[in-house]
Amino acid sequence: MNVQIPNDVYKLFEDLYSEYGKEHALFNEDPIKYIKNSDFIIGGTLGPSSKDEFEEIKRRKDLEIPTVQQFHKSKQTICITRTISDILIRSNQLCCLSEEGHDLVDCIAFKYINELLSITNFRDEAEQKKLLQETIGNKIINFKAEFEKYEFKFPVFVMGLDKNVELYQGISLINESDLSLDDKSVEKYMHTRTFKPNYNINILSNVKASYKYSTDRAMRAKEATINILQALHGSTFGNAESEGPFVKDSDRQPHYMTFFLAGIRGRELTDNRSYHFNYNKKSSEKFWDLFENSLSSETKLHNLLFSVPDKILNNADFDKSLGGLIERSLRWLADAINEQNNETKIVKLAVAIESLINFKSDSKRSDIDSDRFKDTFIRRTIAINTYQDNVESKAIELYNARSSIAHGSPLKKGISFDAVLFTATTVILAIQLFSTFKSKGIDEIGFDKALPQYIEDFGQLSIQKT
């Protein structure tokens, strides 16, 4: 494996060792004072990364070979460590979490300085650079050798479905209720859950990566998959009594019965009960029937939507891309659909749209104010949602309601239209529009300036066609 080490890395390691040297000197001068003034309440030291390395350091110390048993971190050493980590991850295409990259740099730093100190004849600059190069190369090769492709099964309860469904290549709904847990563990698992899972969301990664990275991306892909199905349910049924066909593993246990005592003061209190079931089996069955039919009639749309969780899994630059906006918007939308409080629901629905149409370049304008934010929200919502009637009045009403609630005023009257249906439709149409942006669609990065204009140009074109 060819390890890439940009020249900047060598200078950064010099700066890192210089900072560690300063901290080491301060600690040796007055350890108690140093600890009292440390940037860290707990931790803040760097030592051996494995038992074997610990034993080797101990052996060298016993033999009176110069060693450093621990480094003392500072805010500056952490800053440099993170910079080195970002460079090595990017230049070597390491599919790992940022903190794993930080740990990797810590291992390199500790290993290198102790190797350097153990040499009898101190090496010149070229030899030191070669030793650092070898240390970095070996650590990265060993780290990357642990990368694998992983498979995940996430338990969920699905209502109204009785067959397996392939949503996208490598993403499926599998009908199976075996949790692969012993009875005692199942009892613990079900302690705070109403529904025992009857399906697994099966996810296959196509990229070799660290286990932590793969797990993080798979969990996000699972959430995005459910959120897309929630969006499709919302665009079909709107603000129906049913919250959709899914009960996620992380969902809070819904309470079906509300109970309290009430009566005239001084008299006997009587019980008051109400019942509310959050899930509707017939509605769920209807959704899955419609969904199955649309898999063939709207294949292009389904492939586009479920490519989002696939990209979360397999695109290392996903968080920088348009897909990252879509993931967040879907999260807000699904959270709004499950929200019981009407005012909170309205705010979340508005944010689901705002997260797709508000950009940093908008807030940098010197003439920006609340009225212009409102105008931007309305104008771009109209540009995206050319499907529904009275889009302008709906966008105005939703924004005004959200603004009123956010600024502390009570919502005096409810929304006059189905806000869930409107928002879900707008979000799905936005995803379709973004897929046509430039050459890479939702994989595009650096879209902050060009995308707002693209949305508004599309709106103008739609007006001209009508």
Disulfide bonds with the S-S distance in Angstrom:
none
